[in-house]
Amino acid sequence: MSPFTLSRTLPADATAAALRADVARGLALPADPGPAGTAGVPALKQLPPKWFYDARGSELFERITELPEYYPTRAEREILEHRAAEIAEVTGARTLVELGSGSSEKTRHLLRALPELAAYIPVDVSESALTQAGQALLAEHPGLTVHALVADFQSGLTLPSTPGPRLVAFLGGTIGNLLPDERAGFLSSVARMLSPGDALLLGTDLVKDEATLVAAYDDAQGVTAQFNKNVLAVINRELGADFDPADFDHVALWDRDREWIEMRLRARTELTVKIPMLDLLVHFTAGEELRTEVSAKFRWERVRGELAAAGLDLRHWWTDEAGRFALSLAVRD
């Protein structure tokens, strides 16, 4: 068997179809009748954050991770550097499954700490990212078998047969991009994926002061603003739309009640956007906002509760020294 295998569980046109569906659903919202006296107020337009990440968006996000305001990547890396050996010891994993693997950069700490690891299964929607990362990892770990899956981790996964125990890693705080119902469904699907002895390693950004949180999503150099507006460039290129990014301002706000950050794009003036491939006209009033990302922040109690609701038992909890970010390890009840 080749040390590198790539399997596609998504149809070749799945990404394009999903973009069309998300744009049509998120931008063609009807008017929200609202409370008395506010009839006709538009419902909040929205897009999933996964559409940030074309080649340009991925490049911008890498720049974001290096900004002084953006702490999550550094904080998670700190935990992995200090705790990878302990994670390896308590899991004894022989297969590492990484959901939303991207470049697999952070995973290298785990790979180096797992001497008995036989297989690595990265899961991502980008075939090019999987191939590039897989080949690089094989050069560093010649005895490793890499079975990459081109798949959407939210749509249910069938994992290839590999030695157990398995460690399923979902890092980077990406779970915070899922709305509560989506998180519940995702965690339940992971629980069904786990066999006795398997474990889930979950990265979560933690609740902290509002100024620190907002700054992480609205940096002084404006890189996050470019990243946010990049979703408009994706829609223009893929669907023939005529968005002008200069017509929108980047907005980052903290929702205290839901304990999440929202990134939005605010229309500077009243305008109409044409999306020919969807035969769609999208009207924005002056000041109207398009939500492009939710990033939930967590407390220990919420993580434990959401894991328990999915049938997962929180066994270990590690944070960076400043208590900004957490990695938790859970097993099936």
N, C-alpha and C positions, 0 to 999 in steps of 0.2 A: 504494500500500500504506500502511496506517495505520502511524504510527511506533510504536504499541504493539499487540502481538498477544499473546494468551494461548492456549496450547494445553494441553489436559489429556490426559495419557497414563495417568493413574490413573482407574479407574472411580469413579463418584460415591460409592460405599459402601466404597471401598478402605480408608480410614483406620479406619472403624468395624470392618471385618472384621479388619484387622491387629491392632487393640487386643484384640479378642476372642481371637484366636489367641495373641497374646503372653501375655495374662493366663492363659489356660487352660494353655498350655505351661509358663509360668514359675512359677505358683503351685500347680499340681496335680502336683508332683513326687513320685515314689514314694520310699519309704524307701531310703536307701543302705546296703547291707549292711555296708560298711566293713570294717576289719581285725577280727581275732578279738576278741571281747569288746565290740564296739560295734554289734552288729546292731540295726537299727531307728533308727539316727541319721538324721534327715532330711537329704536332699540340700539344698544351698543354694538357696533360692528366689531368683528373679531376674526383673528386668524391664529392657527396653531403655530407655536414657535419653531417647529421643525423646518419651516420654509425659509428661515434665515440662512440655512447652511448649504448654499452652493459653494463653489470654490472661493469666491470673494468673501462670502459670509464666514466660512471656516477660517480664512486668513485673518479677518477682522477679530474673530473670537479668540484666536491665538494671541493677538495683540492685547485684547482685553485681559486675558489671564496674567499678563505681565504688568498691568497697570498698578500703581500703588494703592488705588482705592479698591481694587477687586481682590479681596482676601480669600474667597472660597478655595481656589485652586491651590494656593500656598498652604492653607490650613489643612486641607485633605492630604496633600503630599507629606506634610509634617507627621500626620498620624500614620500614614503608610510606612514612612521611613522608620518610625519608632516602634510600630506595632506589627509589622508584617511577619516577623518571626513568631510572635505570639499567636497571630491569626493562623499561621501555618500549623503551629503545634496543636491548637485546640480543634482544628478542622481535619487535619491529616488528609487534606484533599489530594486526589490523584487526577481530577479533572477540574479545570477552571472554566466557567461559563461567564462571559462578560456581555451584558446587555447594553446596546448603544455604545459599542467599543471604540468607534472612531479610530484615532491613531494608536490606541492601546498604550499610550505613553505611561499613564499612572500604573497600569497593570504590571509593568516591569518590576516594580517593587515586590509584588506578590510572586511573580514568576521566579525571581531570584531566591525568595524565601521558602519555596515549596520544592524541596529536593526530590520528592517522590512523584512530582507531577508528571503525568504521562501525556495528557491531552489538554489543549486550549481550544475553546469554542467561542470565538468572537461573533457577535450578532450585530448587524448593522444594515441599514438600507443602501449603503454605498458600496458597490462592488469594488470600485477602485481603492477606497480606503481600506477595505478588508484585505485585498491582495497586497497592497503596499506594506501594511503593518504586519501581515502574516509572514511575508518573505523576510522582513527585517528581523522578526523575532526568531525565525528558524536559523538565521545566521548567528544569532546570539546564543541560541539553545539548540544545538544540533540534534539532541536526542528527543526533542519535543515533536508531537504530532499536532498540527493545527487543522481543525475542520471548521472553516468559516461558513457562516450562514447569512445569506442575503435575505433578511426577514424583518418584519415589523414586530417588535417585541410586545406590542399591545394587542396583537391579533392572535395570540396563542402560539406556542412553539412546540414542535416535536423535536427533541434533541437526539442526535445520533448516539449509537451505543458506544459508551466509553467507560473506562474503569471508575468505580466509586471509591471513596465518597466524592461527591461533586460540591464545589463551592460556586454559587451563583452570585456574581458581583454586579451591582447596579450603583455606579459611583457618580461623583460630580454634583450631587444634589439634584439630578435630573428628575427625580420623583416629584420634586416641588413644582415642575411644569405641568403636572397632571392635576385636574380638578378633583375634589374629594371623591366623587363617584368613580372617576377614572382610576384614582389610586386604589380604591377598594377592589375594583375589578382586576387591576393589575396584580396586586398582592395576592389575591385569591388564586389567580392563574399561576403565580410563582409557587404558591404552596402546593398546588396540584402537581407541579413539576418535580417537587422534591421527594426523594425516597428517604427512608430511615438512614440517618448518618449524614445526609446532605445538609447544607446550610446556605443562608442568604446573607451576604455582606452588603449593607445598604448605607449609602452616603446621604446625609441630610444637613442642610444649612440650618443654623439655630437662630431663634429669635434674639435680637439685640437692639441697641438703641437705633432710633429712626434715622438719625443723621448718617450713621455708618452704612446702614442698609441702602438708603437712597443714593449715597455717593457711589456705591459699588455698581449702580445701574445708570449713573449719570455723571461720568467722569469729567474732569476739568478739560481734558484734551479733546473731548467730543468723539472718541472712538466708538463708544456705545451708541451714540446717536447715528453714526454711519452704519453700524451694524443693524440697528433697528430699521432704518430706512432701506436697507438692502433688500428687505422682503418686497418692496415695491419694484425694485429692479428685476427681481425674480419673476414677478407677475407680468411685468412688461415683456420680458424676454420669452417666457414660456407661453403666455396667453395673448400676446399682442396688445396689451393694455397701454394706455398713455398717461400713467401716473407721472407727475413731476415731483421728485422728492423735495424740491425746494418749496413746494406748496404745503409742507407739513413740518411741524415742530416735534422733536423728541420729548416725551414726558415720562418720568418715573415717579410713582407715588406709592406710599405705604398705606395699606388698608389695615387699620388697627384691629378691626373686628374679626376679619378673616385671617389675620397675621400672614399676609402675603404682599409681595411687591408686584405692581403691575407696570408693564411698559406699554405705552400708547403712542400713537401718532395723531397729532392734533391739526386739523385743517386750519390754515391761516385765513382763508377766505372761503366764501361759498364757491363750490366747483362741482363739475360733473366729470367722471372718468369713464371712458369707453373701454370695454373688454370684449373685443370682437369675437374671440374664440368661444365665448359663452353667450354671445348676443345679449350683452348685459350693459346697462348704463347704471353707474353708481353715483348717487348724489350725496354730497357732503354739505352741511350747513357750516357757516363760519364758526370755528371753535369746536366742531364735532370731533369726537375721538374714535379711533380704531384701536382696539386692544390687540396687541401682538404677543404678549407673554404674561403669564402668571407665574410667579416663583414663590411658592409657599415656604415659610420658615417654620421650624419645628421646636418643640420642647420634648424632653424625655417622655413625659406622660402621653403626649399625642402619638409619638412613634410607637411606644409600647401598646397603646390602645388600638391603633390601626393595624399593627401586626397581629395582635390577639384576635381582632375581628376577622382576620383572614385565616386564622388557625395556626399562627406562627408564634413561637415563644421567644421573647427577647432574652438572650443569655449573656451577651457581652455588650458593653457600651464604652467606646473610647472617644475622647475629644483631643483637639490640639491644646497646647498649654494655655492659650488665651480663652478657651471655651467657645470658640466661634463656630465650629463645625464638628459633626459627630459621624463616626462609623459605628454601626450596630450589627451584631451577629445574631441571627435568629434561626431556629429549627422548627420543624412541624411539631405541633402538640402531640 
